[in-house]
Amino acid sequence: MKQQWQIFLVALAFFTRIPIPANTPYSPERLNQANRYFALVGTVVGVLTALVFIVVQTLFPPAIAIVIAMAFSLLLTGAFHEDGLADVFDGFGGGWKPEQKLDIMKDSRLGTYGASALFIALGLKWATLASIANVSISFAALSLVIMHTLSRAIAASLIFSYPYVRLDEQSKVKPLANQQSQHDLWVLIATSLMVLLLLPLTTAFVLTVILIIARFCCGRWFNRQLGGYTGDCLGAAQQISEIAGYLVLLASIT
């Protein structure tokens, strides 16, 4: 249990700015194993973001509270996944060959494609969550927990189905691409599906189907563009899945 807790802390440190004990053992092998806990990291982020939303909405209208909660989640994660989304759209929109696309994706500058994708993504998140909050404050908070969890599970699961792009050898996500086991996958699935128990059966079923479709589409898209995935691709998949989930949850209550 101590070893698994340490592996979870490695995952938490990798995907968030949440401090962990300085003496936590780290190695590429532990980061590789940490893939199984990415959904749980999403749960932590979702719970903290939901708590901020619940507190702030007692002082301000729900739409403002959603903006502040979103800003908090960006600070909490260092905009890790949003950066991946922007890089993917810049690379796929501006490059012709996989090598060109990867070079653009590694560029720290934000281009028109990436900025547009980021603006639309953040706008959709705010619009859907604000609309949910207008119907039910508690369901909006629950939606944050559910989708921060499930979207990370969808992104992490792509590692098991598609090849890592070797041209991206210097990426810090590279250790995650090696030696993933079926056990890691089942832990990832089990820890992510628990949040579905918080939803009505019909909503949980529809949400699962839509997320599986989103995963399939993202995987095919990345494979066609690059011949596999990169760390940025995983970030983009997380963002796309999160937005798709919010739309489903909004439709379920309207």
C-alpha positions as CSV (number, residue, x, y, z in Angstrom):
1,M,0.0,0.0,0.0
2,K,2.9,2.4,0.8
3,Q,4.4,1.8,-2.7
4,Q,1.0,2.4,-4.4
5,W,0.5,5.6,-2.4
6,Q,3.9,6.8,-3.6
7,I,3.1,5.9,-7.2
8,F,-0.1,7.9,-6.8
9,L,1.9,10.9,-5.5
10,V,4.1,10.7,-8.5
11,A,1.0,10.9,-10.8
12,L,-0.3,13.8,-8.7
13,A,3.0,15.7,-9.0
14,F,3.2,15.0,-12.8
15,F,-0.2,16.3,-13.6
16,T,-0.7,19.1,-11.0
17,R,1.0,21.8,-9.1
18,I,-0.1,20.2,-5.8
19,P,3.0,19.7,-3.6
20,I,4.0,16.2,-2.5
21,P,6.6,15.1,0.1
22,A,10.1,15.9,-1.0
23,N,11.2,12.4,-0.1
24,T,8.7,10.6,-2.4
25,P,10.8,8.2,-4.5
26,Y,10.7,9.0,-8.2
27,S,11.9,7.1,-11.3
28,P,10.8,6.7,-14.9
29,E,9.5,3.2,-13.9
30,R,7.3,4.7,-11.2
31,L,6.0,7.3,-13.6
32,N,5.2,4.5,-16.0
33,Q,3.2,2.8,-13.3
34,A,1.5,6.0,-12.3
35,N,-0.6,5.9,-15.4
36,R,-3.1,3.7,-13.5
37,Y,-3.9,6.6,-11.1
38,F,-4.5,9.4,-13.6
39,A,-8.3,9.1,-13.2
40,L,-7.8,9.5,-9.4
41,V,-5.7,12.6,-10.0
42,G,-8.6,13.9,-12.0
43,T,-10.9,13.2,-9.1
44,V,-8.7,15.2,-6.8
45,V,-8.7,18.1,-9.2
46,G,-12.4,17.8,-9.8
47,V,-13.2,17.8,-6.0
48,L,-11.0,20.8,-5.3
49,T,-12.4,22.7,-8.2
50,A,-16.0,21.8,-7.2
51,L,-15.4,23.0,-3.7
52,V,-14.1,26.4,-5.0
53,F,-17.2,26.7,-7.1
54,I,-19.6,25.9,-4.2
55,V,-17.9,28.5,-2.0
56,V,-17.7,31.2,-4.6
57,Q,-21.3,30.8,-5.8
58,T,-22.5,31.8,-2.3
59,L,-21.0,35.3,-3.0
60,F,-21.4,35.7,-6.8
61,P,-23.8,34.5,-9.6
62,P,-23.1,31.0,-10.8
63,A,-21.6,32.2,-14.1
64,I,-19.0,34.1,-12.3
65,A,-18.3,31.3,-9.9
66,I,-17.7,28.9,-12.9
67,V,-15.1,31.3,-14.3
68,I,-13.3,31.5,-11.0
69,A,-13.5,27.7,-10.5
70,M,-12.1,27.2,-14.1
71,A,-9.3,29.6,-13.3
72,F,-8.5,27.7,-10.1
73,S,-8.3,24.4,-12.1
74,L,-5.9,26.0,-14.5
75,L,-3.7,27.2,-11.7
76,L,-4.0,23.7,-10.0
77,T,-2.8,21.9,-13.2
78,G,-0.6,24.5,-14.7
79,A,-2.9,24.5,-17.8
80,F,-1.2,21.2,-18.6
81,H,-3.9,19.7,-20.8
82,E,-5.0,23.1,-22.3
83,D,-1.4,23.5,-23.5
84,G,-1.6,20.1,-25.2
85,L,-4.8,21.0,-26.9
86,A,-3.4,24.3,-28.3
87,D,-0.2,22.6,-29.5
88,V,-2.1,19.8,-31.3
89,F,-4.3,22.3,-33.2
90,D,-1.2,24.5,-34.0
91,G,0.7,21.4,-35.3
92,F,-2.1,19.7,-37.1
93,G,-3.3,23.0,-38.7
94,G,0.1,24.3,-39.6
95,G,2.1,21.3,-40.7
96,W,2.0,19.0,-43.7
97,K,4.2,16.1,-42.7
98,P,4.4,14.4,-39.2
99,E,7.9,15.8,-38.7
100,Q,6.6,19.4,-39.4
101,K,3.6,18.9,-37.2
102,L,5.8,17.7,-34.3
103,D,8.2,20.6,-34.7
104,I,5.3,23.1,-34.5
105,M,3.9,21.3,-31.5
106,K,7.2,21.6,-29.6
107,D,7.3,25.4,-30.3
108,S,6.4,27.3,-27.1
109,R,4.7,30.1,-29.1
110,L,0.9,30.0,-29.5
111,G,-0.4,30.2,-33.1
112,T,-3.7,31.1,-34.6
113,Y,-5.0,27.5,-34.7
114,G,-4.1,26.8,-31.1
115,A,-5.4,30.1,-29.8
116,S,-8.7,29.6,-31.6
117,A,-9.1,26.0,-30.3
118,L,-8.2,27.2,-26.7
119,F,-10.7,30.1,-26.9
120,I,-13.5,27.8,-28.1
121,A,-12.7,25.0,-25.6
122,L,-12.7,27.4,-22.6
123,G,-15.8,29.1,-23.9
124,L,-17.7,25.8,-24.3
125,K,-16.7,24.7,-20.8
126,W,-17.9,27.9,-19.3
127,A,-21.2,27.9,-21.3
128,T,-22.1,24.3,-20.5
129,L,-21.2,24.5,-16.8
130,A,-22.9,27.8,-16.4
131,S,-26.0,26.4,-18.0
132,I,-25.9,23.4,-15.7
133,A,-25.4,25.6,-12.7
134,N,-28.5,27.6,-13.7
135,V,-30.5,24.4,-13.3
136,S,-28.7,22.9,-10.3
137,I,-25.7,24.1,-8.3
138,S,-25.1,20.7,-6.9
139,F,-25.2,19.0,-10.3
140,A,-22.7,21.5,-11.7
141,A,-20.3,20.7,-8.8
142,L,-20.9,17.0,-9.5
143,S,-20.2,17.5,-13.2
144,L,-16.8,18.9,-12.4
145,V,-15.8,15.9,-10.4
146,I,-17.2,13.4,-12.9
147,M,-15.6,14.9,-16.0
148,H,-12.2,15.7,-14.5
149,T,-12.1,12.0,-13.6
150,L,-13.4,10.4,-16.8
151,S,-11.7,12.7,-19.3
152,R,-8.3,11.8,-17.8
153,A,-9.1,8.1,-18.0
154,I,-10.1,8.5,-21.7
155,A,-6.8,10.3,-22.4
156,A,-4.6,7.9,-20.4
157,S,-6.3,4.8,-22.0
158,L,-5.0,5.9,-25.5
159,I,-1.6,4.8,-24.3
160,F,-2.7,1.2,-24.4
161,S,-4.2,1.3,-28.0
162,Y,-1.9,3.5,-30.1
163,P,1.9,3.7,-30.7
164,Y,4.0,6.5,-29.2
165,V,5.5,8.7,-31.9
166,R,9.2,8.0,-31.7
167,L,10.0,11.4,-33.3
168,D,8.9,12.9,-30.0
169,E,11.6,11.1,-28.0
170,Q,12.4,14.2,-25.9
171,S,8.9,14.5,-24.5
172,K,8.6,14.2,-20.7
173,V,5.6,11.9,-21.2
174,K,7.8,9.3,-23.0
175,P,8.2,7.1,-19.9
176,L,4.4,6.6,-19.9
177,A,4.6,5.0,-23.3
178,N,6.7,2.1,-22.1
179,Q,5.6,-1.3,-20.8
180,Q,2.0,-0.6,-19.9
181,S,0.4,-3.6,-18.4
182,Q,-3.2,-4.9,-18.5
183,H,-3.3,-4.5,-14.8
184,D,-2.6,-0.8,-15.1
185,L,-5.5,-0.5,-17.6
186,W,-7.9,-2.3,-15.3
187,V,-7.0,-0.1,-12.3
188,L,-7.5,2.9,-14.5
189,I,-10.9,1.8,-15.7
190,A,-12.1,0.7,-12.2
191,T,-11.1,3.9,-10.5
192,S,-12.7,6.0,-13.2
193,L,-16.0,4.2,-13.5
194,M,-16.7,4.7,-9.8
195,V,-17.9,8.2,-10.5
196,L,-20.5,6.9,-12.8
197,L,-22.3,5.5,-9.8
198,L,-23.2,9.2,-8.9
199,L,-25.4,9.5,-12.0
200,P,-28.7,8.0,-13.0
201,L,-28.3,4.8,-15.0
202,T,-29.5,6.2,-18.3
203,T,-27.2,9.3,-18.0
204,A,-24.2,7.1,-17.1
205,F,-24.8,4.8,-20.0
206,V,-25.2,7.7,-22.6
207,L,-22.1,9.4,-21.1
208,T,-20.0,6.3,-21.4
209,V,-21.1,5.7,-25.0
210,I,-20.3,9.3,-26.0
211,L,-16.9,9.2,-24.3
212,I,-16.0,5.9,-26.0
213,I,-16.9,7.5,-29.3
214,A,-14.8,10.6,-28.5
215,R,-11.9,8.3,-27.6
216,F,-12.2,6.4,-30.9
217,C,-12.3,9.7,-32.9
218,C,-9.3,11.2,-31.1
219,G,-7.3,8.0,-31.5
220,R,-8.0,7.8,-35.2
221,W,-7.3,11.5,-35.7
222,F,-3.9,11.3,-33.9
223,N,-3.0,8.2,-35.8
224,R,-3.9,9.7,-39.1
225,Q,-2.0,12.9,-38.5
226,L,1.1,11.5,-36.7
227,G,1.0,7.7,-36.9
228,G,0.4,7.6,-33.1
229,Y,0.2,9.9,-30.1
230,T,2.3,12.3,-28.2
231,G,1.9,13.9,-24.8
232,D,0.2,16.9,-26.4
233,C,-2.3,14.5,-28.0
234,L,-3.2,13.1,-24.6
235,G,-3.9,16.6,-23.3
236,A,-6.1,17.4,-26.3
237,A,-8.0,14.1,-25.8
238,Q,-8.6,15.1,-22.2
239,Q,-10.0,18.5,-23.1
240,I,-12.2,17.1,-25.9
241,S,-13.6,14.4,-23.7
242,E,-14.2,16.8,-20.8
243,I,-16.2,19.1,-23.1
244,A,-18.2,16.3,-24.7
245,G,-19.1,15.0,-21.2
246,Y,-20.3,18.4,-20.0
247,L,-22.5,18.6,-23.1
248,V,-24.0,15.2,-22.3
249,L,-24.6,16.1,-18.7
250,L,-26.3,19.4,-19.7
251,A,-28.5,17.6,-22.2
252,S,-29.6,15.1,-19.5
253,I,-31.1,17.9,-17.3
254,T,-32.7,20.1,-19.9
